[in-house]
Amino acid sequence: MLNDAAIWKSLNSPQRLFLFAGPCVIESEKLCFQIAAAMQKTCQKLGVTYVFKASYDKANRSSGKSFRGPGINAGLAVLAKVRQEFGLPIVTDVHSEDQIRQAAEVVDVLQIPAFLCRQTDLINAAVQTGKIVNIKKGQFLSPQEMGQVAKKALAAGGQKLLLTERGTTFGYNNLVADMRSIPIMRSFGFPVVFDATHSVQLPGGAGDRSGGQREFAPVLARSAIAAGANGIFMETHPDPDRGLSDGPNMIPLSEMPGVLAGLRRVFKAVR
């Protein structure tokens, strides 16, 4: 059985790298099982704590015609099967207060999307479940401003918090990852995650969808670990170019063992 306290202890350990990884969106149960099996094997071999990530609904898409996912009921059913089959902790996005209680019954980490990181009621409802809560820094915020977000969560009773850097808006259709944000957000007293694949996204860069530069994701991930990040968020897919969401910035599943081995070497060197 997965234990909330043990999961938090592992994510909060300064001596062990952790990884949030999976497809951007739940495309099928088969895909989730394929990625979970491959990543679990790789992470066990490298001594990395693995949390499976997938979204049941991509509520923020460039186009209203874009694939959003199976929805909360069908999506949580798939995540519950992954959790049971592989014994893995699960992280997924929540977008509204009425989703939180339902999601908290299935997943181990509730994730507040970047565009919603200042939604006080959403943060309060998430931390009040007692679950681990990962709050992504909005593309429109400085890392210093995430201190106020963390204070909101603490005031609502949150203790098991993660803060995620995922790039900052840099003109139109571009993001920049400022590595100063890692030590700044760590100073608030919580583990910091670096979202490598969303940091190389080109928002709206392909007109009716986002573009991306996946080749730079491992470079930024290594830099973030060197700067003190506790964990890495990295989306992956067996065939990213055919993925239904964020394909241009997802890492091919076949490349993940090599990418993660490199990250592990950097983590050991700086620790």
Disulfide bonds with the S-S distance in Angstrom:
none
